[in-house]
Amino acid sequence: MELLAALGSITFINLILSGDNAVIIALASRNLPPEQRKKAVLWGSAGAVVLRIVLTMIAALLLQIPYVQFAGGLALLWIAVSLLGDDKQHDVACKEAASFSEAIKVILFADLIMSLDNVLAIAGVANGNMLLLIAGLAMSVPLVIFGSQMLMSLMDRYPIIIYIGAAILGWTAAKMMVADAAMGPILEPYALLLELALTASVVGVGHWLKVRAQSVPANTEGAPAFRDGEK
């Protein structure tokens, strides 16, 4: 059950964090003929799977170094808060490829530079289990390619999905910090309290930032209002 839960977490995190990656793949192959477009998506997705596995395995090995996993947990906390707090829509810019080979290159390069948050989160969930890591990525990346657009629509309609994703990231960040070779022995007695506190903090701070971001346009739009008698 623990392995299934971790596998489900890897898939869910990948879906939550990879919407832009799926958009990149669609844009990169947009100008190709229909047959080449399908091949570009399939081969680009396959290349993204291999690339993501390699990067995440490297990250998992680096997280074994003392203090690195603790620092990775702090970074993941920032990613989790940002997931909730950034209420603005991001426009994904991408070069539209003119050939099949160019589309593959664009897809792989874009996935490389946009996958830091995914790699860090998934390496934390896998906790050094390479088999779980590879199986989770192999299953979840295709789901990202074909399902992330639907999930993005669902997240717009049901914001609770984003809160669940942020909570999972916060919980994972706490577990990473407790599992650190150097800091773990100090934090271990307070592990459950830390996990609950950081998860709640991520959701609370992220929600506050989200509300604040939503209120900014209303306060800054248009010319300032004047009271009666003022010029």
C-alpha positions in Angstrom: 0.0 0.0 0.0 2.9 2.3 0.8 4.4 1.8 -2.7 1.0 2.3 -4.3 0.5 5.5 -2.4 4.0 6.7 -3.5 3.3 5.8 -7.1 0.0 7.7 -7.0 1.8 10.7 -5.5 4.4 10.7 -8.3 1.7 10.6 -10.9 -0.4 13.3 -9.3 2.6 15.6 -8.8 3.7 15.1 -12.4 0.2 16.0 -13.6 0.0 19.1 -11.4 3.4 20.5 -12.3 3.6 19.5 -16.0 0.9 21.4 -17.7 3.3 23.8 -19.4 5.4 20.9 -20.6 2.4 19.4 -22.4 1.6 22.8 -24.0 5.2 23.0 -25.2 4.9 19.6 -27.0 1.6 20.7 -28.7 3.1 24.0 -29.8 6.4 22.6 -31.0 4.7 20.2 -33.4 1.9 22.5 -34.4 3.2 23.3 -37.9 4.0 19.7 -38.9 1.7 17.6 -41.1 -0.8 15.5 -39.1 1.1 12.2 -39.4 4.5 13.8 -38.5 2.7 15.7 -35.7 1.6 12.5 -34.0 5.0 11.0 -34.4 6.7 14.1 -33.0 4.4 13.9 -29.9 5.1 10.2 -29.4 8.9 10.4 -29.9 9.2 13.7 -28.0 7.2 12.2 -25.1 9.4 9.0 -25.2 12.6 11.2 -25.1 11.1 13.3 -22.3 10.5 10.1 -20.3 14.2 9.0 -20.7 15.5 12.5 -20.0 13.3 12.9 -16.9 14.3 9.5 -15.5 18.0 10.3 -16.0 17.7 13.8 -14.3 15.6 12.4 -11.5 18.1 9.6 -10.8 20.9 12.1 -10.6 18.8 14.2 -8.3 18.0 11.2 -6.1 21.7 10.4 -5.8 22.6 14.0 -5.0 19.9 14.0 -2.3 21.9 11.4 -0.4 24.7 14.0 0.3 24.3 15.5 3.8 22.4 18.8 4.0 21.5 18.5 0.2 18.2 16.7 1.0 17.3 19.3 3.7 18.0 22.1 1.2 16.0 20.3 -1.4 13.1 20.1 1.1 13.3 23.9 1.5 13.3 24.4 -2.2 10.3 22.1 -2.6 8.4 24.2 0.1 8.9 27.2 -2.1 7.6 25.4 -5.1 4.6 24.2 -3.2 3.8 27.8 -1.9 4.3 29.2 -5.4 1.9 26.6 -6.9 -0.9 28.2 -4.8 0.3 31.8 -4.5 0.9 32.5 -8.2 -2.6 33.3 -9.4 -1.4 34.7 -12.8 -1.7 32.7 -16.0 1.6 32.0 -17.6 1.9 32.3 -21.4 4.1 29.5 -22.6 6.4 30.7 -25.4 7.8 28.1 -27.8 9.4 28.0 -31.2 7.1 26.2 -33.6 9.3 23.7 -35.4 9.4 23.5 -39.2 10.6 19.9 -39.4 10.2 16.6 -37.5 13.8 16.5 -36.1 13.5 20.2 -35.1 10.3 19.4 -33.2 12.0 16.6 -31.2 14.9 19.0 -30.3 12.5 21.7 -29.2 10.5 19.3 -27.1 13.5 17.8 -25.4 15.2 21.1 -24.7 12.0 22.7 -23.3 11.4 19.6 -21.1 15.0 19.9 -19.8 14.7 23.6 -18.7 11.1 23.3 -17.4 11.4 20.1 -15.3 13.4 21.2 -12.2 10.3 21.3 -9.9 9.1 17.9 -11.2 12.5 16.3 -10.8 13.0 17.6 -7.2 9.4 16.6 -6.1 9.6 13.1 -7.6 13.0 12.4 -6.3 11.7 13.3 -2.8 8.7 11.0 -3.1 10.8 8.1 -4.3 13.2 8.5 -1.4 16.0 6.6 -3.1 13.9 3.8 -4.5 15.1 3.7 -8.1 12.6 1.1 -9.2 9.7 3.2 -7.8 11.1 6.3 -9.4 11.5 4.7 -12.9 8.1 3.0 -12.8 6.4 6.2 -11.6 7.9 8.3 -14.3 7.3 5.8 -17.1 3.6 5.7 -16.1 3.1 9.3 -15.4 4.8 11.1 -18.2 2.5 9.7 -20.9 -0.4 10.6 -18.7 1.0 14.2 -18.5 1.1 14.4 -22.3 -2.4 13.2 -22.9 -4.1 14.3 -19.6 -2.6 17.5 -18.3 -4.8 19.7 -20.5 -7.9 18.1 -19.0 -6.4 18.4 -15.5 -5.6 22.1 -16.1 -9.3 22.7 -17.0 -10.4 20.8 -13.9 -8.0 22.8 -11.7 -9.6 26.0 -13.0 -13.0 24.6 -12.2 -12.1 22.9 -8.9 -9.3 24.8 -7.2 -9.3 22.3 -4.4 -7.1 20.1 -6.7 -4.3 22.6 -6.6 -4.6 22.8 -2.8 -4.3 19.0 -2.6 -1.2 19.1 -4.9 0.4 21.8 -2.7 -0.3 19.8 0.4 1.3 16.7 -1.0 4.4 18.8 -2.0 4.5 20.3 1.5 4.3 16.8 3.1 7.0 15.5 0.8 9.3 18.5 1.6 9.0 17.7 5.3 9.8 14.1 4.7 12.8 15.1 2.7 14.1 17.3 5.5 13.6 14.6 8.1 15.4 12.0 5.9 18.5 14.2 5.4 21.6 12.4 6.6 22.9 15.3 8.7 19.6 17.0 9.9 17.5 13.8 10.1 18.7 12.7 13.6 17.8 16.2 15.0 14.4 16.4 13.4 13.4 12.7 13.7 11.7 13.1 17.2 9.5 15.9 15.8 8.9 14.3 12.4 5.1 14.0 12.5 4.7 17.5 14.0 7.0 18.9 11.4 5.1 17.2 8.5 1.8 18.5 9.8 3.1 22.0 10.5 4.8 22.4 7.1 1.8 21.0 5.2 -0.6 23.4 7.0 1.9 26.3 6.5 2.2 25.6 2.8 -1.6 25.6 2.3 -2.1 28.7 4.6 0.7 30.8 3.2 -0.1 29.8 -0.4 -3.8 30.7 0.1 -2.9 34.1 1.6 -0.6 34.9 -1.3 -3.3 33.8 -3.8 -5.8 36.1 -2.2 -3.4 38.9 -2.1 -2.5 38.4 -5.8 -6.2 38.4 -6.7 -6.7 41.7 -4.9 -3.8 43.6 -6.5 -5.5 44.3 -9.9 -8.6 45.7 -8.2 -6.5 48.2 -6.3 -4.4 49.3 -9.2 -6.7 49.5 -12.1 -7.9 52.9 -13.5 -7.2 56.4 -12.3 -7.3 57.2 -8.6 -10.6 58.3 -7.3 -10.9 61.9 -5.9 -13.1 63.0 -3.1 -15.6 65.8 -3.6 -13.8 69.1 -3.9 -10.4 67.5 -4.8 -8.7 68.0 -8.2 
